[in-house]
Amino acid sequence: MNKNTGRIQLSEDGMAIEFRRGSQGRLYEIDLRQILSARDIVDWYYHLKDKVDVTPEILCDFMVAIEEACKLHFGADPRDLFCVGGQVKWPQ
């Protein structure tokens, strides 16, 4: 698994998506335990999209990180976990 795209990565424990924002490289972290449904993925996508320093590449990397986290923790594609009203229970 490629945990680091150069712009965005999974945390060491694989339970957060991390990337640096802005000219000072402030760490931005999204706890995967906040992403339990497809709606949560869409909400986070649009939340990030509204940030002035988030590029289309970072948005793409965010989706890749979701996929990698699902494969890491569940051995499954996010579509199998989230589609059709699925709820995900991340490891604690």
NORSULWO-V204099 format. One line per field, one symbol per residue. phi: phi as a letter, one per 20 degrees, with the letter a starting at -180 (. if undefined). Layout:
phi=???
This chain:
phi=.efceodbbefgemdbecbecmfemffdcdfffeddbggfffgfgfffgfffdeegfffffgfffgffffffecmcfgffedflmfdddffe
